[in-house]
Amino acid sequence: MQNQRYIRQLLILIALYSVGAYSLALYSAKTVTADNPSSLNSHSFGTRALYQFYGLYFHVQRLETPWTAVNNQTKVLVVTAPYTRRPRSKEARHLQSWLQHGGVMIYCPSPYSDDDAKLPQPADDITTKISEPGGVIAITSHSTPLLTNVNKLIWHSNNRLVLHSHTFVPIVNDVHGCLAAVAKVGNGEIIALADSQFVSNKNIAQGDNAIFAYNLVAHTLTQRDGLVTFDEYHHGVGFAEQESTHRKSFLAFLWRTAPSNLHVAFGIAIVILVLMALNGNRVLGPKYELQPPIDDNSRNIVRGVATLMRRAGADSIALEVLTADLKDAVIDRFDLDAGLDLLDIVAVLRRQHSPLAEELGTLFVQLSAAAASPPRDINNLLMQLERMRRMVTVD
């Protein structure tokens, strides 16, 4: 019955964990680390404020699938590096076609980006270098609509753009290099910023940064007829696309495509199952060990007979039987000569400095006197004798 109850509890725990793991699989990827330039990140390095800001003027959405899902409804795609997932060649080719047909990509590279990440041209010709910290940048030229009503930008970045392609035209510079540039790609364009710190939560409200960020989209979306899409897939949000039609292993495929937080959930599941297995081994296994009886059956019979004699009124016989039982117990306990009488036993125990010597001596004197002349009330003596026998046997 106990085993069945434990198995039921085990099955309930497994069912609860399965439901929790499934929920985590659906929603855990909605959380990102504090240093991730994601629109889901409300910390200083995140871009959630920019997402909310664009939502006041445009239709915005988050992309939780590869770039191959970007369609003509998306007019502006916001891509911030570094990536948790590496963009692949198929995605770059699709984005290249999307740009040719009029899409605008706001691209924030990073010196820590994966060199093997695939990007559409000419974004793949951009690198960044670490330079001196920026600061207040006065805008004196408004030759491009992107700088309309922009007079002062606050840019604390240490990074500067390195433009290997002449297609890019710098639009914001400081004494240390290029901070923003634009390149035409067919009917579309790529707007490159030195890094995502400019549009980060801690920086977007400073100076005229928000105006500049608004212009990056407004020059394309003059009406609310298109989407501003934030790339979250490459920040680890959502399930990964299968890279090959040949699945080497279904389990490996599930592991590779799952969000990173689900990997953590799987590790927790392993720990829980191990703990449950250990606990089950303890509960379902041998729980108690039977200790061998201290007394043999003959002694149990002797004490039983003595008890019956007491009930029958034969107290003197009970006294004699229990005295002999105590004597045998003491001899066994201290490995004494079986021929010793009670007083000799006490003398030996005193020489051995036994803590029971004095109490046994007093009791044995009373037993010797009772054997010669049984007292009228022998019950108290019998109780002392039984108590001492238990003490000798147990201790």
Protein Blocks (a to p, Z undefined) as FASTA:
>chain_A
ZZmmmmmmmmmmmmmmmmmmmmmmmmmmmpccfklccfkbcbfklcklmmmmmmmmmccd
ddfbdfklpcfklmbdcdddddfbdcdfklmmmmmmmmmnopacdddddfkbcfkbccdd
fklmpccdddddddddddfbffbfklgoiabdcdfbfbdcddfbfkbccfbdcfkbcfbd
cddehjbccdddfblklmmmklmmgcjllmmmmmmmmmmmmbacbccdddfklnogajdd
dfbfbdfblklmmmmmpcfklmmmmmmmmmmmmmmmmmmmmmmmcfbdcdddfbdfklmm
mmmmmmmmmmnopamlmmmmmmmmmmmmmmmmnopafkbcfklmmmmmmmnopaklmmmm
mmmmmmmmmmmmccfblmlmmmmmmmmmmmmmmZZ
